[in-house]
């Protein structure tokens, strides 16, 4: 698979604060999710892809172009939907979208034609002549997506694309992203702190924490963990039972509802849980096998590192 983005040992500082800390990364074709808590470095990394920020050290390429020496050429091939509002007050939706198409290098007439097409695509055909100042938060998100698409980019970078949207608008935005991702000519990177958005739209997830890559894996492969997971409710001498579980390298958490969350090594049989319970005079009152989720992966990669 062709790598659309490649970074080698990239560092970036804001003054004395290290925002990107020795990142080496290969991103292939398809839909990738960039996930992490606030301040993890996600938006900074997107700005490095765009050439808005220059790494303090390291090297990289986007779509085969150098991120420091070919910035303008990189941006011509990228559609960028920023998290913050980027709309020009006093302009209507179609004029603004066409204008941004012209800034991307499109001829004026072609940019206007394309602006009508993308506004229809994102569901703003009825509102394209309204001033953008009068748009709701959800409409502004759709307009930001339209301006990112107007010049038919090779790569689409979406920073918090569902921010401020109501449940219906959010679902429609995610469906639009899935539809875009089906086009073989366009790859997508979605930057978000919302796990369900990433899980619903992406094939691969990159989890960032404190400027580093904490995990990088396929969404489908997340359930293929080194542990099998079980929820148990117990009665009896629980402390002795849990102590013996540690001897077979189990990991245990307890919820505030009295449910013991057991992570049993994949090479251990679940029957061992019942054998240990019998040996310690413990009754297993509830036994349920659970799948590993993106949330589990996120917590393991980020939560532990943050001391949670």
Phi and psi in degrees as GROMACS dihedral restraints (atoms count N, CA, C in turn):
[ dihedral_restraints ]
;  ai    aj    ak    al  type     phi  dphi    fc
    3     4     5     6     1   -67.0    20    10
    4     5     6     7     1   134.3    20    10
    6     7     8     9     1   -83.0    20    10
    7     8     9    10     1   122.3    20    10
    9    10    11    12     1   -89.0    20    10
   10    11    12    13     1   -23.7    20    10
   12    13    14    15     1  -136.0    20    10
   13    14    15    16     1   136.0    20    10
   15    16    17    18     1  -140.9    20    10
   16    17    18    19     1   124.2    20    10
   18    19    20    21     1  -122.6    20    10
   19    20    21    22     1   143.5    20    10
   21    22    23    24     1  -128.8    20    10
   22    23    24    25     1   113.9    20    10
   24    25    26    27     1    49.0    20    10
   25    26    27    28     1    54.9    20    10
   27    28    29    30     1   -88.0    20    10
   28    29    30    31     1   130.6    20    10
   30    31    32    33     1  -121.7    20    10
   31    32    33    34     1   144.6    20    10
   33    34    35    36     1  -148.2    20    10
   34    35    36    37     1   132.4    20    10
   36    37    38    39     1  -118.8    20    10
   37    38    39    40     1   141.9    20    10
   39    40    41    42     1   -99.2    20    10
   40    41    42    43     1    97.9    20    10
   42    43    44    45     1    64.3    20    10
   43    44    45    46     1  -121.7    20    10
   45    46    47    48     1   -92.2    20    10
   46    47    48    49     1    -5.5    20    10
   48    49    50    51     1   -87.7    20    10
   49    50    51    52     1   124.8    20    10
   51    52    53    54     1   -87.8    20    10
   52    53    54    55     1   107.7    20    10
   54    55    56    57     1   -88.3    20    10
   55    56    57    58     1   -34.9    20    10
   57    58    59    60     1  -123.8    20    10
   58    59    60    61     1   122.9    20    10
   60    61    62    63     1  -121.8    20    10
   61    62    63    64     1    92.2    20    10
   63    64    65    66     1    57.2    20    10
   64    65    66    67     1    58.1    20    10
   66    67    68    69     1   -94.3    20    10
   67    68    69    70     1   125.1    20    10
   69    70    71    72     1  -118.3    20    10
   70    71    72    73     1   130.4    20    10
   72    73    74    75     1  -153.0    20    10
   73    74    75    76     1   136.7    20    10
   75    76    77    78     1  -120.2    20    10
   76    77    78    79     1   123.0    20    10
   78    79    80    81     1  -117.8    20    10
   79    80    81    82     1   122.7    20    10
   81    82    83    84     1   -91.6    20    10
   82    83    84    85     1  -166.3    20    10
   84    85    86    87     1   -77.1    20    10
   85    86    87    88     1   155.3    20    10
   87    88    89    90     1   119.6    20    10
   88    89    90    91     1  -154.8    20    10
   90    91    92    93     1  -115.0    20    10
   91    92    93    94     1   117.1    20    10
   93    94    95    96     1  -112.2    20    10
   94    95    96    97     1   142.0    20    10
   96    97    98    99     1  -104.8    20    10
   97    98    99   100     1   133.8    20    10
   99   100   101   102     1  -109.7    20    10
  100   101   102   103     1   107.8    20    10
  102   103   104   105     1  -119.2    20    10
  103   104   105   106     1   144.9    20    10
  105   106   107   108     1   170.3    20    10
  106   107   108   109     1   161.8    20    10
  108   109   110   111     1   -68.6    20    10
  109   110   111   112     1   166.5    20    10
  111   112   113   114     1   -57.6    20    10
  112   113   114   115     1   134.6    20    10
  114   115   116   117     1    86.0    20    10
  115   116   117   118     1     7.3    20    10
  117   118   119   120     1   -75.6    20    10
  118   119   120   121     1   -20.0    20    10
  120   121   122   123     1   110.6    20    10
  121   122   123   124     1    10.6    20    10
  123   124   125   126     1   -63.9    20    10
  124   125   126   127     1   -52.8    20    10
  126   127   128   129     1   -65.7    20    10
  127   128   129   130     1   -37.3    20    10
  129   130   131   132     1   -59.7    20    10
  130   131   132   133     1   -41.8    20    10
  132   133   134   135     1   -64.0    20    10
  133   134   135   136     1   -41.3    20    10
  135   136   137   138     1   -60.4    20    10
  136   137   138   139     1   -40.5    20    10
  138   139   140   141     1   -68.5    20    10
  139   140   141   142     1   -28.8    20    10
  141   142   143   144     1   -69.6    20    10
  142   143   144   145     1   -40.8    20    10
  144   145   146   147     1   -57.3    20    10
  145   146   147   148     1   -40.1    20    10
  147   148   149   150     1   -79.8    20    10
  148   149   150   151     1   -11.0    20    10
  150   151   152   153     1    80.6    20    10
  151   152   153   154     1    11.2    20    10
  153   154   155   156     1   -73.3    20    10
  154   155   156   157     1   -28.0    20    10
  156   157   158   159     1  -124.0    20    10
  157   158   159   160     1   141.9    20    10
  159   160   161   162     1  -103.3    20    10
  160   161   162   163     1   124.9    20    10
  162   163   164   165     1   -58.2    20    10
  163   164   165   166     1   146.2    20    10
  165   166   167   168     1   -67.4    20    10
  166   167   168   169     1   -32.3    20    10
  168   169   170   171     1  -158.8    20    10
  169   170   171   172     1   165.9    20    10
  171   172   173   174     1    98.8    20    10
  172   173   174   175     1   176.6    20    10
  174   175   176   177     1  -143.6    20    10
  175   176   177   178     1   167.4    20    10
  177   178   179   180     1  -175.6    20    10
  178   179   180   181     1   166.5    20    10
  180   181   182   183     1  -141.0    20    10
  181   182   183   184     1   149.2    20    10
  183   184   185   186     1  -127.0    20    10
  184   185   186   187     1   122.1    20    10
  186   187   188   189     1    54.8    20    10
  187   188   189   190     1    36.2    20    10
  189   190   191   192     1    80.8    20    10
  190   191   192   193     1     2.1    20    10
  192   193   194   195     1  -109.3    20    10
  193   194   195   196     1   140.2    20    10
  195   196   197   198     1   -66.3    20    10
  196   197   198   199     1   133.0    20    10
  198   199   200   201     1   -74.8    20    10
  199   200   201   202     1   -10.8    20    10
  201   202   203   204     1  -108.9    20    10
  202   203   204   205     1   -35.2    20    10
  204   205   206   207     1   -98.8    20    10
  205   206   207   208     1   -10.1    20    10
  207   208   209   210     1  -130.3    20    10
  208   209   210   211     1    44.8    20    10
  210   211   212   213     1   -61.5    20    10
  211   212   213   214     1   -47.5    20    10
  213   214   215   216     1   -64.5    20    10
  214   215   216   217     1   -40.5    20    10
  216   217   218   219     1   -64.1    20    10
  217   218   219   220     1   -37.3    20    10
  219   220   221   222     1   -62.7    20    10
  220   221   222   223     1   -48.0    20    10
  222   223   224   225     1   -66.6    20    10
  223   224   225   226     1   -27.5    20    10
  225   226   227   228     1   -65.0    20    10
  226   227   228   229     1   -23.6    20    10
  228   229   230   231     1  -100.6    20    10
  229   230   231   232     1     1.1    20    10
  231   232   233   234     1  -117.2    20    10
  232   233   234   235     1   139.0    20    10
  234   235   236   237     1  -103.4    20    10
  235   236   237   238     1   129.4    20    10
  237   238   239   240     1  -123.6    20    10
  238   239   240   241     1   122.9    20    10
  240   241   242   243     1  -108.4    20    10
  241   242   243   244     1    99.1    20    10
  243   244   245   246     1   -73.3    20    10
  244   245   246   247     1   159.0    20    10
  246   247   248   249     1   -70.0    20    10
  247   248   249   250     1   -43.2    20    10
  249   250   251   252     1   -79.7    20    10
  250   251   252   253     1   157.1    20    10
  252   253   254   255     1   -65.1    20    10
  253   254   255   256     1   132.5    20    10
  255   256   257   258     1  -126.8    20    10
  256   257   258   259     1    20.9    20    10
  258   259   260   261     1   -91.8    20    10
  259   260   261   262     1   146.5    20    10
  261   262   263   264     1   -93.9    20    10
  262   263   264   265     1   114.6    20    10
  264   265   266   267     1   -58.5    20    10
  265   266   267   268     1   146.5    20    10
  267   268   269   270     1    90.4    20    10
  268   269   270   271     1   -10.2    20    10
  270   271   272   273     1  -100.4    20    10
  271   272   273   274     1   148.7    20    10
  273   274   275   276     1   -84.1    20    10
  274   275   276   277     1   166.8    20    10
  276   277   278   279     1   -59.5    20    10
  277   278   279   280     1   -44.4    20    10
  279   280   281   282     1   -73.3    20    10
  280   281   282   283     1   -37.1    20    10
  282   283   284   285     1   -65.7    20    10
  283   284   285   286     1   -42.4    20    10
  285   286   287   288     1   -63.9    20    10
  286   287   288   289     1   -45.3    20    10
  288   289   290   291     1   -63.6    20    10
  289   290   291   292     1   -42.3    20    10
  291   292   293   294     1   -65.5    20    10
  292   293   294   295     1   -40.0    20    10
  294   295   296   297     1   -61.2    20    10
  295   296   297   298     1   -43.5    20    10
  297   298   299   300     1   -68.7    20    10
  298   299   300   301     1   -29.3    20    10
  300   301   302   303     1   -64.9    20    10
  301   302   303   304     1   -40.9    20    10
  303   304   305   306     1   -63.9    20    10
  304   305   306   307     1   -39.2    20    10
  306   307   308   309     1   -63.7    20    10
  307   308   309   310     1   -23.9    20    10
  309   310   311   312     1   -83.9    20    10
  310   311   312   313     1    -1.8    20    10
  312   313   314   315     1   106.5    20    10
  313   314   315   316     1     6.9    20    10
  315   316   317   318     1   -82.7    20    10
  316   317   318   319     1   145.1    20    10
  318   319   320   321     1   -61.1    20    10
  319   320   321   322     1   149.4    20    10
  321   322   323   324     1   -55.6    20    10
  322   323   324   325     1   -47.7    20    10
  324   325   326   327     1   -66.2    20    10
  325   326   327   328     1   -41.9    20    10
  327   328   329   330     1   -65.9    20    10
  328   329   330   331     1   -38.4    20    10
  330   331   332   333     1   -63.2    20    10
  331   332   333   334     1   -41.1    20    10
  333   334   335   336     1   -66.4    20    10
  334   335   336   337     1   -42.7    20    10
  336   337   338   339     1   -61.2    20    10
  337   338   339   340     1   -45.2    20    10
  339   340   341   342     1   -67.5    20    10
  340   341   342   343     1   -34.0    20    10
  342   343   344   345     1   -61.2    20    10
  343   344   345   346     1   -43.8    20    10
  345   346   347   348     1   -60.8    20    10
  346   347   348   349     1   -41.1    20    10
  348   349   350   351     1   -64.5    20    10
  349   350   351   352     1   -46.5    20    10
  351   352   353   354     1   -73.6    20    10
  352   353   354   355     1   -31.6    20    10
  354   355   356   357     1   -68.2    20    10
  355   356   357   358     1   -35.8    20    10
  357   358   359   360     1   -64.1    20    10
  358   359   360   361     1   -42.1    20    10
  360   361   362   363     1   -62.2    20    10
  361   362   363   364     1   -40.6    20    10
  363   364   365   366     1   -87.7    20    10
  364   365   366   367     1     2.1    20    10
  366   367   368   369     1    89.9    20    10
  367   368   369   370     1    23.7    20    10
  369   370   371   372     1  -112.8    20    10
  370   371   372   373     1    20.7    20    10
  372   373   374   375     1   -62.0    20    10
  373   374   375   376     1   -31.9    20    10
  375   376   377   378     1   -77.8    20    10
  376   377   378   379     1   -18.7    20    10
  378   379   380   381     1  -116.3    20    10
  379   380   381   382     1    12.3    20    10
  381   382   383   384     1   -70.9    20    10
  382   383   384   385     1   -19.1    20    10
  384   385   386   387     1   -98.1    20    10
  385   386   387   388     1     1.7    20    10
  387   388   389   390     1   -79.3    20    10
  388   389   390   391     1   150.2    20    10
  390   391   392   393     1   -65.2    20    10
  391   392   393   394     1   138.5    20    10
  393   394   395   396     1   -65.2    20    10
  394   395   396   397     1   -21.7    20    10
  396   397   398   399     1   -61.8    20    10
  397   398   399   400     1   -27.5    20    10
  399   400   401   402     1   -90.4    20    10
  400   401   402   403     1    -1.8    20    10
  402   403   404   405     1   -72.5    20    10
  403   404   405   406     1   146.2    20    10
  405   406   407   408     1   -73.7    20    10
  406   407   408   409     1   171.9    20    10
  408   409   410   411     1   -60.1    20    10
  409   410   411   412     1   -41.3    20    10
  411   412   413   414     1   -66.2    20    10
  412   413   414   415     1   -39.4    20    10
  414   415   416   417     1   -66.4    20    10
  415   416   417   418     1   -37.4    20    10
  417   418   419   420     1   -64.5    20    10
  418   419   420   421     1   -37.0    20    10
  420   421   422   423     1   -63.4    20    10
  421   422   423   424     1   -41.6    20    10
  423   424   425   426     1   -64.5    20    10
  424   425   426   427     1   -40.0    20    10
  426   427   428   429     1   -65.5    20    10
  427   428   429   430     1   -39.1    20    10
  429   430   431   432     1   -63.1    20    10
  430   431   432   433     1   -36.7    20    10
  432   433   434   435     1   -66.9    20    10
  433   434   435   436     1   -41.2    20    10
  435   436   437   438     1   -60.8    20    10
  436   437   438   439     1   -44.8    20    10
  438   439   440   441     1   -67.7    20    10
  439   440   441   442     1   -26.7    20    10
  441   442   443   444     1   -73.7    20    10
  442   443   444   445     1   -24.8    20    10
  444   445   446   447     1   -95.2    20    10
  445   446   447   448     1   -15.1    20    10
  447   448   449   450     1   -59.3    20    10
  448   449   450   451     1   -34.8    20    10
  450   451   452   453     1   -95.3    20    10
  451   452   453   454     1    14.3    20    10
  453   454   455   456     1    54.8    20    10
  454   455   456   457     1    63.9    20    10
  456   457   458   459     1   -73.0    20    10
  457   458   459   460     1   163.3    20    10
  459   460   461   462     1   -82.9    20    10
  460   461   462   463     1   -31.0    20    10
  462   463   464   465     1  -132.5    20    10
  463   464   465   466     1   135.6    20    10
  465   466   467   468     1  -116.2    20    10
  466   467   468   469     1   123.5    20    10
  468   469   470   471     1  -109.1    20    10
  469   470   471   472     1   118.4    20    10
  471   472   473   474     1  -116.5    20    10
  472   473   474   475     1   115.9    20    10
  474   475   476   477     1  -103.0    20    10
  475   476   477   478     1   109.2    20    10
  477   478   479   480     1    50.9    20    10
  478   479   480   481     1    60.9    20    10
  480   481   482   483     1   -67.0    20    10
  481   482   483   484     1   -20.2    20    10
  483   484   485   486     1  -103.9    20    10
  484   485   486   487     1    12.1    20    10
  486   487   488   489     1   -58.6    20    10
  487   488   489   490     1   128.9    20    10
  489   490   491   492     1    78.2    20    10
  490   491   492   493     1     4.0    20    10
  492   493   494   495     1   -91.6    20    10
  493   494   495   496     1   146.7    20    10
  495   496   497   498     1   -74.4    20    10
  496   497   498   499     1   168.7    20    10
  498   499   500   501     1   -54.7    20    10
  499   500   501   502     1   -40.9    20    10
  501   502   503   504     1   -67.6    20    10
  502   503   504   505     1   -45.4    20    10
  504   505   506   507     1   -63.4    20    10
  505   506   507   508     1   -38.5    20    10
  507   508   509   510     1   -62.6    20    10
  508   509   510   511     1   -44.0    20    10
  510   511   512   513     1   -62.6    20    10
  511   512   513   514     1   -42.2    20    10
  513   514   515   516     1   -65.3    20    10
  514   515   516   517     1   -38.0    20    10
  516   517   518   519     1   -63.6    20    10
  517   518   519   520     1   -43.6    20    10
  519   520   521   522     1   -64.3    20    10
  520   521   522   523     1   -36.4    20    10
  522   523   524   525     1   -66.7    20    10
  523   524   525   526     1   -38.1    20    10
  525   526   527   528     1   -61.2    20    10
  526   527   528   529     1   -43.8    20    10
  528   529   530   531     1   -63.4    20    10
  529   530   531   532     1   -41.4    20    10
  531   532   533   534     1   -63.8    20    10
  532   533   534   535     1   -38.6    20    10
  534   535   536   537     1   -66.3    20    10
  535   536   537   538     1   -41.8    20    10
  537   538   539   540     1   -60.9    20    10
  538   539   540   541     1   -41.5    20    10
  540   541   542   543     1   -66.3    20    10
  541   542   543   544     1   -18.8    20    10
  543   544   545   546     1   -75.8    20    10
  544   545   546   547     1   -15.2    20    10
  546   547   548   549     1   -76.4    20    10
  547   548   549   550     1   118.8    20    10
  549   550   551   552     1   -64.5    20    10
  550   551   552   553     1   -20.7    20    10
  552   553   554   555     1   -86.4    20    10
  553   554   555   556     1    -2.4    20    10
  555   556   557   558     1  -132.3    20    10
  556   557   558   559     1   123.8    20    10
  558   559   560   561     1  -100.4    20    10
  559   560   561   562     1   154.7    20    10
  561   562   563   564     1  -133.5    20    10
  562   563   564   565     1   137.5    20    10
  564   565   566   567     1  -123.1    20    10
  565   566   567   568     1   122.6    20    10
  567   568   569   570     1  -109.1    20    10
  568   569   570   571     1   120.7    20    10
  570   571   572   573     1   -99.2    20    10
  571   572   573   574     1   122.1    20    10
  573   574   575   576     1  -157.7    20    10
  574   575   576   577     1   159.6    20    10
  576   577   578   579     1  -108.7    20    10
  577   578   579   580     1     7.0    20    10
  579   580   581   582     1   -97.2    20    10
  580   581   582   583     1   107.2    20    10
  582   583   584   585     1   -58.8    20    10
  583   584   585   586     1   -43.7    20    10
  585   586   587   588     1   -60.7    20    10
  586   587   588   589     1   -35.5    20    10
  588   589   590   591     1   -63.0    20    10
  589   590   591   592     1   -43.8    20    10
  591   592   593   594     1   -67.2    20    10
  592   593   594   595     1   -44.0    20    10
  594   595   596   597     1   -63.9    20    10
  595   596   597   598     1   -34.9    20    10
  597   598   599   600     1   -76.9    20    10
  598   599   600   601     1   -33.2    20    10
  600   601   602   603     1  -106.3    20    10
  601   602   603   604     1   -23.3    20    10
  603   604   605   606     1  -104.9    20    10
  604   605   606   607     1   156.5    20    10
  606   607   608   609     1   -98.6    20    10
  607   608   609   610     1   -31.1    20    10
  609   610   611   612     1  -128.4    20    10
  610   611   612   613     1   150.5    20    10
  612   613   614   615     1  -129.5    20    10
  613   614   615   616     1   136.3    20    10
  615   616   617   618     1  -116.0    20    10
  616   617   618   619     1   118.7    20    10
  618   619   620   621     1  -102.6    20    10
  619   620   621   622     1   124.8    20    10
  621   622   623   624     1  -107.1    20    10
  622   623   624   625     1   148.5    20    10
  624   625   626   627     1  -153.3    20    10
  625   626   627   628     1   123.7    20    10
  627   628   629   630     1    52.9    20    10
  628   629   630   631     1    42.4    20    10
  630   631   632   633     1    81.0    20    10
  631   632   633   634     1     3.0    20    10
  633   634   635   636     1  -117.7    20    10
  634   635   636   637     1   162.9    20    10
  636   637   638   639     1   -85.6    20    10
  637   638   639   640     1   114.0    20    10
  639   640   641   642     1   -88.5    20    10
  640   641   642   643     1   -27.8    20    10
  642   643   644   645     1  -162.3    20    10
  643   644   645   646     1   151.1    20    10
  645   646   647   648     1  -150.0    20    10
  646   647   648   649     1   109.1    20    10
  648   649   650   651     1  -157.9    20    10
  649   650   651   652     1   166.8    20    10
  651   652   653   654     1   -76.0    20    10
  652   653   654   655     1   140.4    20    10
  654   655   656   657     1   -58.7    20    10
  655   656   657   658     1   -44.1    20    10
  657   658   659   660     1   -63.3    20    10
  658   659   660   661     1   -28.6    20    10
  660   661   662   663     1   -86.2    20    10
  661   662   663   664     1    -1.1    20    10
  663   664   665   666     1   -64.8    20    10
  664   665   666   667     1   -33.4    20    10
  666   667   668   669     1   -72.4    20    10
  667   668   669   670     1   -14.5    20    10
  669   670   671   672     1   -87.2    20    10
  670   671   672   673     1    79.0    20    10
  672   673   674   675     1  -104.3    20    10
  673   674   675   676     1   167.5    20    10
  675   676   677   678     1   -78.6    20    10
  676   677   678   679     1    -4.8    20    10
  678   679   680   681     1  -120.8    20    10
  679   680   681   682     1   148.3    20    10
  681   682   683   684     1   -98.1    20    10
  682   683   684   685     1   140.0    20    10
  684   685   686   687     1  -112.6    20    10
  685   686   687   688     1   137.5    20    10
  687   688   689   690     1  -138.7    20    10
  688   689   690   691     1   143.5    20    10
  690   691   692   693     1  -103.4    20    10
  691   692   693   694     1   126.4    20    10
  693   694   695   696     1  -126.7    20    10
  694   695   696   697     1   144.9    20    10
  696   697   698   699     1  -115.4    20    10
  697   698   699   700     1   133.9    20    10
  699   700   701   702     1  -125.6    20    10
  700   701   702   703     1   155.9    20    10
  702   703   704   705     1  -140.4    20    10
  703   704   705   706     1   130.9    20    10
  705   706   707   708     1   128.5    20    10
  706   707   708   709     1  -157.1    20    10
  708   709   710   711     1   -78.7    20    10
  709   710   711   712     1    80.8    20    10
  711   712   713   714     1   -65.7    20    10
  712   713   714   715     1   -36.1    20    10
  714   715   716   717     1   -61.9    20    10
  715   716   717   718     1   -43.4    20    10
  717   718   719   720     1   -66.5    20    10
  718   719   720   721     1   -38.2    20    10
  720   721   722   723     1   -61.5    20    10
  721   722   723   724     1   -47.1    20    10
  723   724   725   726     1   -66.9    20    10
  724   725   726   727     1   -36.9    20    10
  726   727   728   729     1   -61.7    20    10
  727   728   729   730     1   -40.8    20    10
  729   730   731   732     1   -73.1    20    10
  730   731   732   733     1   -30.2    20    10
  732   733   734   735     1   -60.3    20    10
  733   734   735   736     1   -35.9    20    10
  735   736   737   738     1   -64.6    20    10
  736   737   738   739     1   -24.8    20    10
  738   739   740   741     1   -70.7    20    10
  739   740   741   742     1   -19.9    20    10
  741   742   743   744     1  -105.8    20    10
  742   743   744   745     1    24.0    20    10
  744   745   746   747     1    63.6    20    10
  745   746   747   748     1    32.5    20    10
  747   748   749   750     1   -79.7    20    10
  748   749   750   751     1   150.9    20    10
  750   751   752   753     1  -113.0    20    10
  751   752   753   754     1   138.9    20    10
  753   754   755   756     1  -132.1    20    10
  754   755   756   757     1   134.6    20    10
  756   757   758   759     1  -127.1    20    10
  757   758   759   760     1   153.2    20    10
  759   760   761   762     1  -121.8    20    10
  760   761   762   763     1   135.1    20    10
  762   763   764   765     1   -90.6    20    10
  763   764   765   766     1   169.0    20    10
  765   766   767   768     1   -71.4    20    10
  766   767   768   769     1    -6.5    20    10
  768   769   770   771     1   -96.2    20    10
  769   770   771   772     1     8.7    20    10
  771   772   773   774     1    77.7    20    10
  772   773   774   775     1    18.9    20    10
  774   775   776   777     1   -95.5    20    10
  775   776   777   778     1   128.4    20    10
  777   778   779   780     1   -92.0    20    10
  778   779   780   781     1   120.3    20    10
  780   781   782   783     1   -96.4    20    10
  781   782   783   784     1   109.7    20    10
  783   784   785   786     1  -103.5    20    10
  784   785   786   787     1   128.6    20    10
  786   787   788   789     1  -108.6    20    10
  787   788   789   790     1   105.1    20    10
  789   790   791   792     1   -97.3    20    10
  790   791   792   793     1   126.7    20    10
  792   793   794   795     1   -50.3    20    10
  793   794   795   796     1   138.8    20    10
  795   796   797   798     1   -59.0    20    10
  796   797   798   799     1   -25.1    20    10
  798   799   800   801     1   -87.7    20    10
  799   800   801   802     1     2.9    20    10
  801   802   803   804     1  -101.0    20    10
  802   803   804   805     1   140.2    20    10
  804   805   806   807     1   -76.6    20    10
  805   806   807   808     1   138.9    20    10
  807   808   809   810     1   -58.8    20    10
  808   809   810   811     1   -22.4    20    10
  810   811   812   813     1   -61.0    20    10
  811   812   813   814     1   -25.4    20    10
  813   814   815   816     1   -62.4    20    10
  814   815   816   817     1   -29.5    20    10
  816   817   818   819     1   -62.1    20    10
  817   818   819   820     1   -42.3    20    10
  819   820   821   822     1   -71.9    20    10
  820   821   822   823     1   -35.5    20    10
  822   823   824   825     1   -64.8    20    10
  823   824   825   826     1   -43.5    20    10
  825   826   827   828     1   -65.8    20    10
  826   827   828   829     1   -39.2    20    10
  828   829   830   831     1   -62.7    20    10
  829   830   831   832     1   -44.8    20    10
  831   832   833   834     1   -62.5    20    10
  832   833   834   835     1   -42.7    20    10
  834   835   836   837     1   -63.2    20    10
  835   836   837   838     1   -30.1    20    10
  837   838   839   840     1  -105.8    20    10
  838   839   840   841     1    14.7    20    10
  840   841   842   843     1    60.5    20    10
  841   842   843   844     1    36.6    20    10
  843   844   845   846     1  -109.2    20    10
  844   845   846   847     1   135.6    20    10
  846   847   848   849     1   -95.5    20    10
  847   848   849   850     1   132.2    20    10
  849   850   851   852     1   -93.3    20    10
  850   851   852   853     1   105.2    20    10
  852   853   854   855     1   -86.2    20    10
  853   854   855   856     1   -22.6    20    10
  855   856   857   858     1  -145.6    20    10
  856   857   858   859     1   134.8    20    10
  858   859   860   861     1  -141.0    20    10
  859   860   861   862     1   117.9    20    10
  861   862   863   864     1  -141.0    20    10
  862   863   864   865     1   128.1    20    10
  864   865   866   867     1   -83.7    20    10
  865   866   867   868     1   139.0    20    10
  867   868   869   870     1  -121.4    20    10
  868   869   870   871     1   149.5    20    10
  870   871   872   873     1   -87.1    20    10
  871   872   873   874     1   147.0    20    10
  873   874   875   876     1   -71.0    20    10
  874   875   876   877     1   132.9    20    10
  876   877   878   879     1  -112.0    20    10
  877   878   879   880     1   171.2    20    10
  879   880   881   882     1   -61.4    20    10
  880   881   882   883     1   -33.1    20    10
  882   883   884   885     1   -63.2    20    10
  883   884   885   886     1   -41.8    20    10
  885   886   887   888     1   -59.1    20    10
  886   887   888   889     1   -46.1    20    10
  888   889   890   891     1   -62.7    20    10
  889   890   891   892     1   -42.0    20    10
  891   892   893   894     1   -62.7    20    10
  892   893   894   895     1   -46.6    20    10
  894   895   896   897     1   -64.2    20    10
  895   896   897   898     1   -42.0    20    10
  897   898   899   900     1   -64.1    20    10
  898   899   900   901     1   -38.0    20    10
  900   901   902   903     1   -80.8    20    10
  901   902   903   904     1   -33.6    20    10
  903   904   905   906     1  -115.1    20    10
  904   905   906   907     1   -47.0    20    10
  906   907   908   909     1   -60.1    20    10
  907   908   909   910     1   -45.1    20    10
  909   910   911   912     1   -64.1    20    10
  910   911   912   913     1   -41.4    20    10
  912   913   914   915     1   -64.6    20    10
  913   914   915   916     1   -26.0    20    10
  915   916   917   918     1   -93.2    20    10
  916   917   918   919     1     3.8    20    10
  918   919   920   921     1    80.0    20    10
  919   920   921   922     1    17.2    20    10
